[in-house]
Structure formats: structure tokens, C-alpha cells
């Protein structure tokens, strides 16, 4: 849609506001409800126009928070904002569904961590996935309209900045990429850049799979020298910690790998780019949350956020305690 049709120009807005808000102001109390309603309508009009003005200032569409703990939490698909001046992604293969409640869950997890004295680095997208997919390479993050290219650069540059900061301050750390899936099997899926087939055959190909995983730095620097197999589905693996808390997860000690034919998300662009598959320092795990007992109700989301925050703390102290003890 041409920008000229989205809103009046600023001087027309000022004229409209001045005259609309001055009308009937000298009337008696009888007209006050009408006047208040008029104020409300003008406010909505002005707010809608402000929100739909094209901008190169992308800060509205993201939330960044600097931390002091070697944990980065990223949530790229939970935003609600749909600026009309950015075309919807309607090309073939474009996935535009929102990962419902993941933005709110990310904030709740952060709040629970802060209550316990841990401040993670937060990188959250407030924009809806129908406008841009921040978990894809730049070239495929939009369809025809490249307007939000600056937003993609801002988001990924900030991940890079925080990642470098964690390495400089701690030596290594962990990135959690938070998503939500709609698969029938109600379990949390943990993506280490290993396919379902690789997870099923991990015992036979553990050495080869470790080279392709997103947690190579954890394997190479683990203070207890745990193997990939132990980190994926051992007693202290993330999946097992979640399962023990009542949240079925794969891979874990109870559910080592998805069955053949089961849909499974192994990790996307953020896990690939910022994990330790291709460069050392920060490990990455994609967390795909199911709906039942996790995202379905507000009480589910609150309970999960509380428990997952503690699980993350426990996980960090199990696998990164050497760097935490130095602080």
C-alpha cells in the first residue's frame, strides 16, 4: 500500500487534532461523555498513524537487554506488531504462523531468573513473523518487500555483539533460541543441529555427530569431560532435566530420539550462526515448546517459566561451573 494513503501528513494531523479536540469543549456536563469518546477516537486515530509511519528506527520492533550472566535468550517468532507499510510474506514456502506466547514466556523466564539473581542477555522480536522471519538468512527472511532488511541487520548484529561480550567476559556461554511447535506429539523438542536420524544413530556415529552439533564448545571444554551422548540424553542433559520436572522432552533419557517419520525441529539459522558448530565460544540449543501444559493457559505459562528458569540455572551450574566459579 502506498505510504501516502496510510495517514495524513503531520501538519494535517495537527490541524485535525486541534479542531476536533476544541469542538464542544464549552458545553455542559451533559455532553461530557460524548467529548470523552471523541478524545478517545482522536487518540486512536493519531496512535494508529504514528505506528504506521514508515521508519528506519527499528528499536520499536525489538527488545534488547544486556545481561551479566553467560546466557542469551532469543525469541524471534512471538511478536505481534504488523506495520502496514511492510508487505506480508506471501511467497511460496513462507511460514508466517506466530509461535504463540513465546514472547511472553521469554519475559517471564527473564523475570524468574532475575528474582534468583541472574540477569540473562535478552534478544526478542516484537514484530510478527508475517512481516519478517528473523530465524532465516537475510535473503529469505522476507519475500518481495525488503523494507525490513534493516531490522534483520539490527537483530543479528545485536546477537553478535552480545555473543562477543559473553566470550570476552566469560570465555564461553549458552544461547537458548525459544520457539513453539504445533506437532501432535506433546513434548518439548531440543534442537542441537542433529536430525532425528542422527539422534537415533548417535551411538554408532557419536564422533561424527559431535562435529555437526551446536554444542561443540561444551563438549571440548566441559569441566567433567562429558560426551555428546551424555549431554544429549544423559542424567544431566537439558532434556532429562525438563522431563524430570514433568515436561516430556526429546532427546532425553526417557525419549532418546524422535521415531522415524515424526516431525522434529533440529535447529534453524540462529542456532546455526551463533552456536558452536562452526566457531567456538557460545553453544546454542533451539527450544521448541509444545502447547499442552506449557503454553496452553496463563497458569501453564507461569508455572513452566518458573520451573524452566530454575532448570536453566541448574544446567549452567552443571556444565559451565568452571567459568562461573571464576566470577
VENMOSUL-V612654 format. One record per pair of residues at least 4 apart in sequence whose C-alpha atoms are under 6 Angstrom apart, sorted by the first residue. I is the first residue (numbers start at 1). J is the second residue. D is the distance in Angstrom with one decimal. If there is no record, write none. Layout:
BEGIN
i,j,d
I,J,D
I,J,D
END
This chain:
BEGIN
i,j,d
7,49,5.3
8,12,5.7
16,20,5.8
17,21,5.8
43,47,6.0
44,48,5.9
52,83,5.6
58,151,5.7
61,126,4.8
61,127,5.2
62,124,5.6
62,125,4.6
62,126,5.1
63,123,5.9
63,124,5.0
64,122,5.4
64,123,4.8
65,121,5.6
65,122,4.9
66,121,5.0
67,119,4.8
67,120,4.6
67,121,4.3
68,119,5.5
69,119,5.7
69,120,5.4
70,166,5.6
70,173,4.7
71,120,5.2
71,173,6.0
71,174,5.0
71,175,5.8
72,120,5.7
72,121,4.6
72,122,5.9
72,175,4.5
73,122,5.1
73,175,6.0
73,176,4.9
74,123,4.8
74,124,5.7
74,177,4.8
74,178,6.0
75,124,4.9
75,177,6.0
75,178,4.9
76,124,5.9
76,125,4.9
76,134,5.8
77,98,5.8
77,99,5.4
77,129,5.7
78,98,5.8
78,99,5.1
78,100,5.8
78,102,5.1
78,103,4.6
79,125,5.6
79,126,3.9
79,127,4.6
79,128,4.6
80,127,5.6
80,128,4.7
81,127,4.4
81,128,5.3
82,128,5.8
87,145,5.9
88,130,5.5
88,131,5.0
89,130,5.5
89,131,5.8
89,142,6.0
89,143,5.3
91,143,5.7
96,129,5.3
96,130,4.5
99,179,6.0
99,180,4.9
108,305,5.8
109,305,4.8
109,309,5.4
112,306,5.9
113,118,5.1
113,309,5.6
114,118,4.9
114,119,5.4
129,133,5.1
132,141,5.5
132,142,5.3
133,141,4.7
135,269,5.2
135,270,5.7
136,141,5.2
136,269,5.3
137,141,5.9
153,157,5.7
159,163,5.9
166,170,5.6
167,171,4.3
167,172,4.9
167,281,5.9
172,281,4.4
172,282,5.3
173,282,4.7
174,282,5.3
174,283,4.8
174,284,5.7
175,284,4.5
176,284,5.9
176,285,5.3
176,286,6.0
177,286,4.6
177,287,5.8
178,287,5.0
179,287,5.8
179,288,4.7
180,288,4.8
180,289,4.4
180,290,6.0
181,288,5.7
181,289,5.9
181,290,5.5
186,290,5.5
187,248,4.9
187,249,5.0
187,290,5.6
188,249,4.4
188,288,5.6
188,289,4.9
188,290,5.5
189,249,5.9
189,250,5.2
189,288,4.9
190,286,5.7
190,287,5.0
191,266,3.9
191,267,4.7
191,285,5.5
191,286,4.6
192,213,5.4
192,214,5.1
192,266,5.9
192,285,5.5
193,213,5.3
193,214,5.9
193,266,4.9
193,267,5.1
194,198,5.8
194,266,5.6
195,266,5.6
196,258,5.6
198,202,5.7
199,257,5.3
200,257,5.4
202,206,5.0
205,209,6.0
212,277,5.8
213,277,5.5
214,275,5.0
214,276,5.0
214,277,4.6
214,283,5.8
214,284,5.5
215,276,5.5
215,283,4.6
216,276,5.4
216,277,5.9
217,221,5.9
217,276,5.8
217,280,5.5
218,222,5.3
230,234,4.1
231,237,4.8
232,237,5.5
233,237,5.4
233,251,5.7
233,252,4.1
233,253,4.7
234,253,5.8
239,249,5.2
239,251,5.7
239,252,4.4
240,244,6.0
240,252,4.6
240,253,5.6
242,247,5.2
243,247,4.6
243,248,4.6
243,249,5.8
250,255,5.4
250,257,5.9
251,255,5.6
251,256,4.5
251,257,5.2
252,256,5.0
258,262,5.9
267,271,5.7
267,286,5.4
269,273,5.9
270,274,5.8
271,275,5.2
271,284,5.4
275,282,5.5
275,283,4.5
275,284,4.3
276,280,4.9
276,282,5.7
276,283,5.0
291,295,4.7
291,296,5.3
292,296,5.5
293,300,5.4
294,300,5.2
294,301,5.6
294,304,5.9
295,301,5.2
300,304,6.0
301,305,6.0
304,308,5.8
305,309,6.0
311,315,5.9
316,320,5.2
317,321,4.6
321,325,5.9
END
